[in-house]
């Protein structure tokens, strides 16, 4: 089983910054894609940022404010969020596509961390 633990959420004023971190653990895991999603109350979960061996992608709403970074050896993925807006308020989830023990790839989710941006 692949386990994901997120940290770094909290409350910040508009224009401020937060850094989210996620660490994956489990035996014999091979991670191909690491993502950050978010879900605001009453809205669908949406992709914030994605990173793989080949590319990095951001949601349109990011507009250059966020940066995703990955440490393959440590199995971590961070999301640096700058110039936060109240509409960024949501629960942020770490998500990975990983193989374990040579099995097929499977998506795993963290428990989520709350980000609240006040005016």
KOLZA-40268 format. One record per residue (C-alpha): residue number from 1; residue in one letter; x, y, z. Coordinates in steps of 0.001 Angstrom, whole numbers, padded with zeros to 6 digits. Each point is the difference from the previous one (the first is absolute). Example, Ala and Ser with C-alpha at 12.3 -4.5 7.8 and 13.67 -1.06 7.14 Angstrom:
  resi  resn     east    north       up
     1     a   012300  -004500   007800
     2     s   001370   003440  -000660
END
This chain:
  resi  resn     east    north       up
     1     x   000000   000000   000000
     2     x   001257   003471  -000890
     3     x  -000638   002622   002663
     4     x   000067   003736  -000559
     5     x   000308   002577   002756
     6     x  -000517   003690  -000725
     7     x   001071   002942   002105
     8     x   000281   003758  -000231
     9     x  -003587   001147  -000253
    10     x  -001368   002821   002073
    11     x  -001500   003456  -000098
    12     x   001615   002934  -001731
    13     x  -001047   003446  -001128
    14     x  -000514   000750  -003675
    15     x   003317   000632  -001690
    16     x   001809  -002318   002382
    17     x   001801  -003278  -000603
    18     x  -000217  -003589   001155
    19     x   002059  -003065  -000777
    20     x  -001669  -003402  -000046
    21     x   001993  -003190   000292
    22     x  -000884  -003626  -000629
    23     x   002073  -003062   000738
    24     x  -000741  -003462  -001333
    25     x   000888  -003185   001830
    26     x  -000330  -003708  -000601
    27     x   002167  -002895  -001003
    28     x   001262  -000463  -003549
    29     x  -001908   002964  -001449
    30     x   000719   001652  -003320
    31     x  -001704   003342  -000518
    32     x  -000529   001298  -003519
    33     x  -002209   003038   000528
    34     x  -000528   002280   002985
    35     x  -002884   002456   000144
    36     x  -001668   002560   002182
    37     x  -003778   000313  -000223
    38     x  -002377   002217   001907
    39     x  -003650  -000012   000873
    40     x  -001940   003006   001209
    41     x  -003378  -000347   001742
    42     x  -002727  -000778  -002499
    43     x   002452  -000346  -002881
    44     x   001609  -002883  -001830
    45     x   003532  -001065   000715
    46     x   002378   001637  -002474
    47     x   003608  -000445  -001014
    48     x   002335   002647   001358
    49     x   003338  -001299  -001259
    50     x   001529  -003160  -001393
    51     x   003579  -001124  -000366
    52     x   001472  -003095  -001606
    53     x   003306  -001079  -001479
    54     x  -000947   001767  -003203
    55     x  -002064   003070   000711
    56     x  -001578   002406   002426
    57     x  -003508   001358  -000358
    58     x  -002038   002570   001902
    59     x  -003667   000824   000150
    60     x  -000931   003147  -001915
    61     x  -000911   001788   003211
    62     x   003559  -000285   001304
    63     x   001203   002789  -002306
    64     x   003655  -000387   001004
    65     x  -000640   000290   003733
    66     x   000741  -003618   000995
    67     x   003012  -002243  -000509
    68     x  -000006  -003773   000324
    69     x   003256  -001772   000805
    70     x   000869  -003619   000501
    71     x   002816  -001923   001681
    72     x   000037  -003434  -001593
    73     x   002382  -001536   002529
    74     x  -001929   001264   003016
    75     x  -003378  -000685  -001632
    76     x  -001236   003474   000814
    77     x  -001913   002629  -001932
    78     x  -000366   003593   001098
    79     x  -002273   002791  -001133
    80     x   001231   003538   000561
    81     x  -002970   002341  -000174
    82     x   000578   003748  -000261
    83     x  -002346   002938  -000372
    84     x  -002865  -002027   001387
    85     x  -003552   001128  -000630
    86     x  -003175  -000658   002013
    87     x  -001203  -002214  -002859
    88     x   002956  -002301   000669
    89     x  -001705  -001060   003217
    90     x  -000507  -003760  -000190
    91     x   001163  -003345   001268
    92     x   003153  -000927  -001874
    93     x   000700  -003643  -000735
    94     x   003199  -001735  -000963
    95     x  -000462  -002691  -002638
    96     x   002485  -002386  -001591
    97     x  -000055  -002655  -002673
    98     x   002181  -002795   001295
    99     x   000920  -003619  -000449
   100     x   000686  -002179   002981
   101     x   002040  -003178  -000231
   102     x  -000054   000124  -003784
   103     x  -003779  -000023  -000164
   104     x  -002177   002228  -002203
   105     x  -000101   003767   000608
   106     x  -002682   001178   002388
   107     x  -001045   003427   001265
   108     x   000456   000757   003684
   109     x  -001344   002981   001956
   110     x   001041   001805   003120
   111     x  -002443   001061   002678
   112     x   000048   003647  -001040
   113     x   001163   003196   001637
   114     x  -002116   003125   000419
   115     x   001128   003275  -001537
   116     x  -001961   003078   000964
   117     x   000708   003406  -001516
   118     x  -001617   002981   001684
   119     x  -000585   003444  -001430
END
